[in-house]
Amino acid sequence: MSVAADRAVGAPLDRVEGRDKVRGEARYAYEHRPEGVVYAAAVTARIATGAVTAVGALDGVLAVLSHANAPALQEVSDPELFVLQSDRVRYRGQVVAVVVADTLEAARAGAERLEVTYAAGSHDVVLREDHPGFYKPEGVNGGYETDSVIGDPDRAFAGAAVVVDERYATPALHNNAMEPHASLAEWEGDRLVVHDSTQGSWSEHNTLAEVFGLEPEQVRVISPHVGGGFGSKGTPRPQVVLAALAALAVGRPVKLAFTRQQMFACTGYRTPTLQRVRLGADADGRITAISHEALSQSSRQKEFTEQTATVARVMYAGKHRRSTHRLTRLDVPSPSWMRAPGECPGMFALESAMDELAVATGVDPIELRARNEPPRHPESHKAWSSRNLVACLREGAERFGWADRDPAPRARLQGRVLLGTGVAAAMYPVYRAPGWAIARDAGDGTFTVSIAAADIGTGARTALTQIAADALGVAPGSVHVEIGDSDLPRAGVAGGSMGTASWGSAVHGACRRLREEGGPEASYDTRADIAALQEYARHAFGATFAEVAVDADTGEVRARRLLGVFAAGRIINPKTARSQLIGGMTMGLGMALMEESVMDREFGDYVNHDLAQYHVPVCADVADVEAVWVDEEDPHLNPMGSKGIGEIGITGAAAAIANAVHHATGVRVRSLPIQIQDLL
Amino acid sequence: MDADVTLRINGTERSLALDTRTTVLDLLREHLDLTGAKKACDHGQCGACTVLLDGRRANSCLVLAVACDGAEIVTVEGLAGAGEDLHPLQAAFVEHDAFQCGYCTPGQLCSAVGMLGEARAEGVTLDDDEIRERMSGNLCRCGAYANIVPAIAAVAR
């Protein structure tokens, strides 16, 4: 499509790599075939704890790598990358060997056939509230304090007119990006070149350099197209190290992809949570005290503590406040990031509790949230850079048809289905990472902009093209954006909903400088800008509405409508932004109604480890999902005035659906996913 | 063990000696450099590897190449007709933003082409619910279903 040169930002540009993707020409990591490439397959542990005692030999393969013979690695902060360096088994499904062969079939068959013997220990794999191992970690992810206590919440609860005090649970969830974690590794002398499925080529090249004892310049990571990540490719995962080890061992390029089944143990997951939320309020629903306590798990390998309860520090006013995190370490695979890690399960609990407070006080759920709107950040007391939660709620109420809602539960039977509607707030913080971009004028009216950004399906390449076009004062068609390669200028990861804001600022700076100063090229580094940012509380907000139909006889829940209204600053590309928001809401629908990784107590792994047993939403599950946004001018963010949109979509969806299920059936389900047996 | 196999792929006859364990998906991706068909589960559970096998949609990860001697296979690379840059469904997917990461997209497209053929043969009208039901073998973790359905509907009607 053609767009006026000064108005690319805000236009619904088609994805610039769209044609390549629909023609099957966009190449992902595993889809390159260098001369002499061979195949590797991983062998994973069949015990949850203990040691490998022997690894057999195989005919007809190029190599069998295990702790007994693998090249030595350097330890880095993520112990999951210290692969094949010890006989110890820390969780079932941990990689214990790699088989390398000339063909994929031979490698897979070899991995199946390889005899590995073990000395098994006992294991402890189930998160439970009375687990003796809970401790207070020094901090939680995102750099947040483990605990925050303000005032005297216990005394305030004792004196409150209305108290909601409930426990909520969310299961382990798996990202399950469609593209498996896959790598092609090749050594060119002492230089390592990998094609990897990663959300951050720049950070990965640094990490791989550490792992292999190299200088960063000796490692190149290439990832122009990535088949989804949702956090699970935010840091390097073991497959890239294994591929590089195998390539080192056999002296040829090696491809290795985890199978879907292996991904459930080897590539991370969202920790299960057990949460207690207490809300104390006066009879009009004004919150006097708020308490949010979160329990989660990590592995023996590493401490990973989600910031689950931090949402309670941001969302609502209230004088007396407490939010805490406790962690226990189990003999389980290491949890990792999954779309809105922390905020997503935390918001399910908090926004369910808000709905319970609405029921308890008889105040409309939208009005209740409006009454508890904090004028400043309720804990840091910083000014909001912008906060339009109430505008989102009001806009959504109008669009959704909330005004004539009868709050009575189980009051709408249509044929044999019970209907209900629910609402929940959405929230995600605004982050920004430093980055550097180079813009070049080809002299023929076209421009190339380079930055080691990643497009994992977010539309980043397209958004950066639009930002560059406006900053250069040219049409988007004149701009070529190069990303996905660690040889390009330094950039942060596609994570924390900060990609476009972080990379876009650098792209904008480089293009503006090129336009103003002329010459063949200009570059821009955003480090100084970020250091100079003023103190504001920066968050995106939203409101999610759901309408459900629950079969009165079978208990089956269908989400008939989902509407999200968001306040996320300036929207760079309404077409791709809408896609990302509805994508997040759709994943939230999965969290509400079907997704659950089930821990096998007996054997110690996630037992439903494939896409036939771990149910993600399919086309028939998604009837009417829509996302819109309110205009939001925020001068305290970045040159584009944008907030992130990758994660906020999921944060309100599960609670909105659970609240709608309560409205439909009168049953409050506090443990996800909502299942038939909860409603019968 | 190897076996000789001859297939027509996107209109071109290909004769190869293949390991009898090789699936159609691995034949395409690892032997013929046709990487449009994607491997996402390798168990017939996600549809990313969908191709048209003798005119019907099939999960190519579940089909052994040796069992397809003489078969006609069309992959995403072969959807656009002669002189066509994009098949109408491919153009509709771009227009409706019916994908994000793009990894399930070739399977969605081949599946949709197959579905349109099935509906024609069965005399079925493809309303949105019918499209949703018939496209539910193709998973999209990015959650583009709300755009995939109108993209297909725009071509189906």
Chai-1 contact restraints between the chains, C-beta under 6 A:
chainA,res_idxA,chainB,res_idxB,connection_type,confidence,min_distance_angstrom,max_distance_angstrom,comment,restraint_id
A,D14,B,V94,contact,1.0,0.0,6.0,A-B,restraint_1
A,G18,B,V94,contact,1.0,0.0,6.0,A-B,restraint_2
A,K21,B,G102,contact,1.0,0.0,6.0,A-B,restraint_3
A,K21,B,T105,contact,1.0,0.0,6.0,A-B,restraint_4
A,V22,B,Q90,contact,1.0,0.0,6.0,A-B,restraint_5
A,V22,B,F93,contact,1.0,0.0,6.0,A-B,restraint_6
A,V22,B,V94,contact,1.0,0.0,6.0,A-B,restraint_7
A,V22,B,T105,contact,1.0,0.0,6.0,A-B,restraint_8
A,G24,B,G36,contact,1.0,0.0,6.0,A-B,restraint_9
A,G24,B,V76,contact,1.0,0.0,6.0,A-B,restraint_10
A,G24,B,E77,contact,1.0,0.0,6.0,A-B,restraint_11
A,G24,B,P106,contact,1.0,0.0,6.0,A-B,restraint_12
A,A26,B,G102,contact,1.0,0.0,6.0,A-B,restraint_13
A,E31,B,T35,contact,1.0,0.0,6.0,A-B,restraint_14
A,L104,B,D26,contact,1.0,0.0,6.0,A-B,restraint_15
A,L104,B,E30,contact,1.0,0.0,6.0,A-B,restraint_16
A,E105,B,D19,contact,1.0,0.0,6.0,A-B,restraint_17
A,E105,B,R21,contact,1.0,0.0,6.0,A-B,restraint_18
A,N176,B,R141,contact,1.0,0.0,6.0,A-B,restraint_19
A,A177,B,R141,contact,1.0,0.0,6.0,A-B,restraint_20
A,M178,B,A40,contact,1.0,0.0,6.0,A-B,restraint_21
A,M178,B,A48,contact,1.0,0.0,6.0,A-B,restraint_22
A,M178,B,Y103,contact,1.0,0.0,6.0,A-B,restraint_23
A,M178,B,C104,contact,1.0,0.0,6.0,A-B,restraint_24
A,M178,B,R141,contact,1.0,0.0,6.0,A-B,restraint_25
A,E179,B,Y103,contact,1.0,0.0,6.0,A-B,restraint_26
A,G227,B,C101,contact,1.0,0.0,6.0,A-B,restraint_27
A,G227,B,Y103,contact,1.0,0.0,6.0,A-B,restraint_28
A,G228,B,C101,contact,1.0,0.0,6.0,A-B,restraint_29
A,G228,B,R141,contact,1.0,0.0,6.0,A-B,restraint_30
A,G228,B,C142,contact,1.0,0.0,6.0,A-B,restraint_31
A,R260,B,C41,contact,1.0,0.0,6.0,A-B,restraint_32
A,I456,B,C101,contact,1.0,0.0,6.0,A-B,restraint_33
A,G457,B,Q100,contact,1.0,0.0,6.0,A-B,restraint_34
A,G457,B,C101,contact,1.0,0.0,6.0,A-B,restraint_35
A,G457,B,C142,contact,1.0,0.0,6.0,A-B,restraint_36
A,K575,B,D97,contact,1.0,0.0,6.0,A-B,restraint_37
A,S579,B,D97,contact,1.0,0.0,6.0,A-B,restraint_38
A,S579,B,Q100,contact,1.0,0.0,6.0,A-B,restraint_39
A,I582,B,A146,contact,1.0,0.0,6.0,A-B,restraint_40
A,G583,B,C142,contact,1.0,0.0,6.0,A-B,restraint_41
A,G583,B,G143,contact,1.0,0.0,6.0,A-B,restraint_42
A,T586,B,G143,contact,1.0,0.0,6.0,A-B,restraint_43
A,M587,B,G143,contact,1.0,0.0,6.0,A-B,restraint_44
A,L611,B,C41,contact,1.0,0.0,6.0,A-B,restraint_45
A,L611,B,Q45,contact,1.0,0.0,6.0,A-B,restraint_46
A,L611,B,C46,contact,1.0,0.0,6.0,A-B,restraint_47
A,A612,B,Q45,contact,1.0,0.0,6.0,A-B,restraint_48
A,V616,B,L139,contact,1.0,0.0,6.0,A-B,restraint_49
A,V616,B,R141,contact,1.0,0.0,6.0,A-B,restraint_50
A,V618,B,S136,contact,1.0,0.0,6.0,A-B,restraint_51
A,C619,B,R132,contact,1.0,0.0,6.0,A-B,restraint_52
A,C619,B,M135,contact,1.0,0.0,6.0,A-B,restraint_53
A,C619,B,S136,contact,1.0,0.0,6.0,A-B,restraint_54
A,C619,B,Y145,contact,1.0,0.0,6.0,A-B,restraint_55
A,A620,B,R132,contact,1.0,0.0,6.0,A-B,restraint_56
A,A620,B,E133,contact,1.0,0.0,6.0,A-B,restraint_57
A,A620,B,S136,contact,1.0,0.0,6.0,A-B,restraint_58
A,V622,B,Y145,contact,1.0,0.0,6.0,A-B,restraint_59
A,V622,B,A146,contact,1.0,0.0,6.0,A-B,restraint_60
A,V625,B,A146,contact,1.0,0.0,6.0,A-B,restraint_61
